[in-house]
Amino acid sequence: MAQKFRIVIVGGGVAGLALATRLGKSVGKSGRAEITLVDKSFAHVWKPMLHCFAAGTAANENDRISFMSQASRHHFEFWPGEISGMDRKAKTITLAPVIDTNGETILDERSLEYDAVILSIGSRANDFGTPGVAQHCMFIDNLVDANGFNDRFRKELLKAFAYHRELDIAIVGGGATGTQLAAELHKALGLAALYSFGQKPPELKITLLEAGPRILPAFPEAVSEAAMKQLEAIGVSVRTSAMVSGADENGFMLKDGTRIPATLRVWAAGVKAPDVTRKFGDIKLSRSGQLEVRPTLQLLEDDSVFAMGDCAFIADKPVAPTAQAARQQAHHLARHLPAWINGRPLPPFVFNNKGAVVALGDYNGWGTFPGGTVFGGGWLHGLSARMVHLMLYRQHQFELYGPFRGMVSCLVDWLDVFVRPSVRLD
């Protein structure tokens, strides 16, 4: 009996899980290929919602999708593990040991063989080697980071309530993540105050630091200005052209000599690929460590290795590292890999820019169409843009769950509002 074609997908983010689900329903179900998804976590969350998990305004128990459950329903396999190396000659990837929070090794180092491997390992914030950042700052690059920050936030908020003192938070990075986190933390304090036994909520001092001349640089200048005014209206101090030169346990130091005190320090600036990309042998990387690929999403050096999403860099025509681009790349490979397995050439990926959206909690939101036309911010405090943001999330859920389970998920979330607090309290 001939061996099935082995496809290994590394990373269960927006692109990785969508690709595994679609390939499972096509070549996996028909028995033409064996699909394996690998991820260091046991569950998937929609990365554009990480700032909500960090602030505690979204219940990630409801928003997580179990990899094992998804695999059993869609004809692919799942194995927990984090890629630590790749041997392209032997066509194997190495997975690091799985270790629990107590330091106990659950699974030893393992190897997986592949006929084709798709790397979708995402990205993380880039500290650019700034002194003290790695040691004294928190990141929200994944669900573990977001939950870790929320634990610290709730503890410090409890102290602020009990001792009637101010809570200082400084966020570096005026992109979508940083600006949305600033607004969401302010929203979280307002919600937490509803459960504070009538005590006056403490003052929350949030400072947003952006090295460039304006926040939200990927959006039109009109959106940047409106977002800055909205953040300042709710009490967020926004400082642009603020280059951070260092960090310690008490706050940030700026290049101009200014010191920004902060009990909680978040780094949400820059984008770079995980450091593991430098362990994949003699392959070409971008300046930020992304894997350089052809328009077909194959490595320049190897037809059997693909990369998509934030960790990929199309040298001929770069695409911004967004969830929209990652999703389209997953759909492209899901559509064409079955024919490629049978020897047909892969067509080049073409990005279809559908615009972008940013939502500042319940306060405001803006969207842009590809031509730069802005919507939101004027109708019921940007309700239109915030609804688009929610619809994108629901679209993601429906794609993975299917119509019926997607509707049930929406219903459960709606009912949950009447049962659980609207902010995480424990």
C-alpha positions in Angstrom: 0.0 0.0 0.0 1.5 3.4 -1.0 2.2 5.8 1.8 0.0 8.8 2.0 1.5 12.2 1.2 2.5 13.8 4.5 1.6 17.4 5.1 2.8 19.0 8.3 1.4 22.5 9.3 3.4 24.2 12.0 1.4 26.9 13.9 -2.3 26.9 14.6 -3.0 30.6 14.2 -5.4 32.3 11.8 -3.7 30.8 8.7 -2.5 27.4 10.1 -5.8 26.3 11.5 -7.8 27.5 8.5 -5.5 25.6 6.2 -5.6 22.4 8.3 -9.4 22.5 8.4 -9.8 23.0 4.7 -7.2 20.4 3.7 -8.7 18.0 6.1 -12.0 18.3 4.5 -10.5 17.8 1.0 -7.4 15.6 0.8 -7.6 14.4 4.4 -11.2 13.1 4.2 -10.6 11.5 0.8 -7.4 9.7 2.1 -5.1 11.3 -0.4 -2.9 12.9 2.3 -2.2 12.8 5.9 -2.4 16.2 7.5 -0.8 17.0 10.9 -1.1 20.3 12.7 1.6 21.2 15.3 1.2 24.0 17.9 2.8 24.7 21.3 -0.7 25.4 22.7 -3.7 23.2 22.9 -6.2 25.8 21.7 -6.6 28.5 19.1 -7.6 32.1 19.6 -8.1 34.9 17.1 -5.0 37.0 17.4 -6.7 40.3 16.8 -8.6 39.8 20.1 -5.5 39.3 22.3 -5.8 42.8 23.6 -9.3 41.9 24.9 -7.9 38.9 26.7 -5.1 40.9 28.2 -7.6 43.5 29.5 -10.0 40.8 30.7 -13.0 42.1 28.6 -13.3 38.9 26.6 -13.8 35.4 28.2 -11.2 33.3 26.3 -12.8 30.2 27.7 -15.6 30.8 25.1 -13.3 32.1 22.4 -10.8 29.3 22.4 -11.1 26.5 19.8 -9.6 23.2 20.9 -7.1 21.9 18.3 -7.9 18.3 19.3 -11.6 18.8 18.9 -11.2 20.6 15.5 -8.9 17.8 14.3 -11.3 15.0 15.2 -14.1 16.8 13.3 -12.1 17.7 10.2 -9.9 14.8 9.3 -6.5 15.9 10.5 -4.2 15.1 13.4 -2.9 17.4 16.1 0.3 17.2 18.1 1.4 19.7 20.8 4.9 20.9 20.5 7.0 23.9 19.4 9.3 23.6 16.4 13.0 23.8 17.4 14.7 22.8 14.2 14.3 21.5 10.6 16.4 19.1 8.5 15.4 19.9 4.9 17.6 17.1 3.5 16.0 14.4 5.7 12.6 16.2 5.5 12.0 16.2 9.2 11.2 18.9 11.7 12.2 18.7 15.4 9.8 19.5 18.2 11.1 20.7 21.5 10.1 18.9 24.7 6.7 19.7 26.2 7.2 20.8 29.8 4.4 21.7 32.2 4.3 24.7 34.6 5.9 22.6 37.3 8.9 21.8 35.1 7.9 18.2 34.5 8.7 16.9 31.0 5.5 15.5 29.5 6.8 14.7 26.0 10.5 14.4 25.1 12.0 15.9 22.0 10.4 14.4 18.9 10.8 14.4 15.1 8.1 14.5 12.4 8.7 13.4 8.8 7.1 15.4 6.0 6.6 15.5 2.3 5.6 19.1 2.5 5.8 21.4 5.5 3.9 24.7 5.9 5.4 27.1 8.4 2.8 29.4 9.9 4.6 30.4 13.2 3.4 34.0 13.3 5.4 36.9 14.7 6.1 38.7 17.9 6.9 42.2 19.0 10.4 43.5 18.2 12.3 45.1 21.1 15.1 46.1 18.7 17.6 45.1 21.5 16.5 48.0 23.7 18.2 47.6 27.1 15.9 46.3 29.8 12.9 45.5 27.7 13.2 41.7 27.7 13.7 41.7 31.5 11.2 44.3 32.6 8.4 44.4 30.1 5.4 42.2 29.3 4.3 41.2 25.8 1.0 40.1 24.4 2.1 38.1 21.5 0.0 35.0 22.3 -2.7 33.8 24.7 -0.2 32.8 27.4 1.3 36.3 27.3 -2.2 37.9 27.3 -3.4 35.8 30.3 -0.1 36.5 32.1 -0.6 40.3 31.7 -4.2 40.1 32.8 -3.2 38.3 36.0 -0.7 41.1 36.8 -3.3 43.7 35.8 -5.9 42.3 38.2 -3.5 42.0 41.1 -2.3 45.6 40.6 -5.9 46.8 40.2 -6.8 45.1 43.5 -3.9 46.9 45.3 -5.0 50.2 43.7 -8.6 49.7 45.0 -7.5 48.6 48.5 -4.9 51.3 49.0 -6.6 54.1 47.1 -3.6 54.7 44.9 -3.0 55.4 41.2 -2.1 52.6 38.8 0.4 53.6 36.1 0.6 51.6 32.9 2.9 52.4 30.0 2.5 50.9 26.5 5.2 51.2 23.9 3.8 50.9 20.3 1.1 53.1 18.7 0.0 50.5 16.2 -3.4 48.7 16.3 -2.3 46.4 19.3 -1.1 49.2 21.5 -3.9 51.7 20.8 -6.6 49.1 21.2 -5.0 47.8 24.4 -5.0 51.3 25.9 -8.7 51.7 25.2 -9.6 48.2 26.4 -7.8 48.7 29.7 -9.7 51.9 30.4 -12.9 50.0 29.6 -11.9 47.2 31.9 -11.5 49.5 34.8 -15.0 51.0 34.2 -16.5 47.5 34.2 -14.5 46.4 37.3 -15.8 49.4 39.1 -19.3 48.0 38.8 -18.3 45.2 41.2 -16.3 47.3 43.7 -18.9 47.5 46.5 -19.5 51.1 45.9 -15.9 52.2 46.3 -14.6 55.0 44.1 -12.4 53.4 41.4 -8.7 54.2 41.5 -7.2 56.5 38.9 -5.8 54.6 36.0 -2.9 56.5 34.3 -2.2 55.0 30.9 0.6 56.4 28.7 1.0 55.3 25.1 4.4 55.8 23.6 5.0 55.9 19.8 8.4 56.5 18.3 6.9 57.8 15.0 5.1 61.1 14.4 1.6 59.6 14.8 -0.2 56.6 16.1 -1.9 54.0 13.8 0.6 54.7 11.0 -1.0 52.0 8.7 -4.2 54.1 8.6 -4.9 57.4 7.0 -3.8 60.5 9.0 -7.4 61.5 9.7 -7.9 58.2 11.6 -4.7 58.7 13.5 -5.8 62.2 14.6 -9.3 61.1 15.5 -8.0 58.1 17.5 -5.5 60.2 19.4 -8.3 62.7 20.3 -10.5 59.8 21.4 -7.8 58.2 23.6 -7.0 61.6 25.2 -10.7 62.1 25.8 -10.9 59.0 28.0 -7.7 59.9 29.9 -4.9 58.1 27.9 -1.8 60.2 27.6 -0.5 59.8 24.0 3.1 60.7 23.3 4.4 60.6 19.7 8.0 60.9 18.5 8.9 59.3 21.9 11.9 57.0 21.3 12.4 54.6 24.2 16.1 54.1 25.1 15.7 51.7 28.0 13.4 50.1 30.6 13.7 49.0 34.2 11.4 47.9 37.0 10.1 51.4 37.5 9.3 52.5 34.0 10.8 53.6 30.7 13.6 56.0 29.8 13.2 58.1 26.6 15.9 59.2 24.3 15.4 62.9 25.2 16.1 62.1 28.9 12.4 62.0 30.0 11.4 59.2 32.4 7.9 57.6 32.2 7.1 55.8 35.5 5.0 52.7 35.2 4.0 49.8 37.4 3.0 47.7 34.4 5.1 48.0 31.3 3.9 46.6 27.9 6.0 46.3 24.8 3.8 46.2 21.6 6.1 47.8 19.1 7.7 46.4 16.0 7.2 43.0 14.3 9.7 40.2 13.9 9.5 36.5 13.2 10.3 34.0 16.0 14.0 33.4 16.5 13.6 29.8 15.5 13.7 30.8 11.8 17.4 31.2 12.2 17.8 27.5 13.0 16.3 26.3 9.7 19.6 26.0 7.9 21.0 28.0 5.1 17.9 29.9 4.0 17.3 33.6 3.2 15.6 35.7 5.8 14.4 39.2 5.8 15.8 41.8 8.1 13.1 40.9 10.8 13.8 37.2 10.5 10.9 36.3 8.2 11.3 33.5 5.7 11.7 34.8 2.2 9.4 33.0 -0.2 8.5 33.1 -3.8 5.0 34.3 -4.9 3.9 30.6 -4.6 4.8 30.8 -0.9 7.6 28.2 -1.3 11.0 28.9 0.1 13.5 30.3 -2.4 15.7 27.2 -1.6 13.2 24.4 -1.2 10.0 23.5 -3.1 8.8 21.3 -0.2 8.8 24.0 2.4 6.2 26.7 2.5 5.7 29.8 4.7 2.6 31.9 5.2 1.3 34.6 7.5 3.5 36.9 9.6 6.6 34.7 9.4 6.6 34.9 5.5 8.1 37.6 3.4 7.3 37.7 -0.3 10.4 39.3 -1.7 8.9 40.2 -5.1 5.8 41.9 -3.6 5.8 42.2 0.2 2.5 42.0 2.0 1.8 43.6 5.4 1.7 41.0 8.3 -2.0 41.1 9.0 -4.6 38.5 9.8 -6.3 39.4 6.5 -3.2 38.5 4.5 -2.6 35.3 6.5 -6.2 34.1 5.9 -6.0 34.7 2.2 -2.7 32.8 1.9 -4.2 29.9 3.8 -7.1 29.8 1.3 -4.7 30.0 -1.6 -2.8 27.0 -0.5 -5.9 25.1 0.5 -7.2 25.6 -3.0 -4.0 24.7 -4.9 -2.0 22.2 -2.8 -4.2 19.2 -3.7 -3.4 19.7 -7.4 0.3 20.4 -6.5 0.5 17.0 -4.8 -0.4 15.4 -8.1 2.4 17.3 -9.9 0.7 20.5 -11.1 2.5 23.8 -10.7 1.4 26.3 -8.1 0.0 29.6 -9.2 1.4 32.8 -7.5 -0.5 34.2 -4.5 -2.2 37.5 -5.1 -3.2 39.6 -2.2 -6.6 41.3 -2.3 -6.6 44.2 0.0 -10.1 44.6 1.5 -9.2 47.4 3.9 -8.6 47.5 7.6 -10.5 48.3 10.8 -9.5 49.4 14.3 -11.9 49.4 17.3 -11.1 51.4 20.5 -13.2 49.4 23.0 -16.8 50.7 23.2 -15.6 54.3 22.6 -15.0 54.5 18.9 -13.8 52.7 15.8 -12.7 53.3 12.2 -12.4 51.3 9.0 -10.7 52.0 5.7 -11.5 50.7 2.3 -8.6 49.9 -0.1 -8.8 53.3 -1.7 -8.3 55.0 1.7 -12.0 56.0 2.3 -12.7 56.1 6.0 -15.9 54.9 7.7 -16.9 54.8 11.4 -16.3 57.4 14.0 -19.4 59.4 13.2 -22.3 57.0 13.6 -23.1 56.2 17.2 -19.4 56.6 18.2 -18.1 54.4 15.4 -20.6 51.6 15.8 -20.3 50.7 12.1 -16.6 50.1 12.4 -16.9 48.2 15.6 -19.6 46.0 14.1 -17.3 45.2 11.2 -14.5 44.2 13.6 -17.0 41.8 15.4 -18.2 40.5 12.0 -14.7 39.6 11.0 -14.3 37.6 14.2 -17.7 35.8 13.6 -16.6 35.1 10.0 -13.5 33.4 11.4 -15.6 31.3 13.8 -18.1 30.3 11.0 -15.2 29.3 8.7 -13.8 26.9 11.4 -17.0 25.7 13.0 -19.3 25.6 10.1 -22.8 27.3 9.9 -24.6 25.4 12.6 -21.9 25.3 15.2 -21.0 28.9 14.4 -24.6 30.0 15.2 -24.5 28.0 18.4 -21.3 29.7 19.4 -22.8 33.1 18.8 -25.9 32.2 20.9 -23.7 30.9 23.7 -21.7 34.1 23.8 -24.9 36.1 23.8 -26.4 34.1 26.7 -23.1 34.3 28.6 -23.6 38.1 28.9 -26.5 37.4 31.3 -24.6 34.9 33.4 -21.0 36.0 33.8 -19.4 39.4 34.7 -18.6 41.5 31.7 -14.9 41.7 32.8 -12.6 39.0 34.2 -12.5 39.3 38.0 -10.7 36.1 39.1 
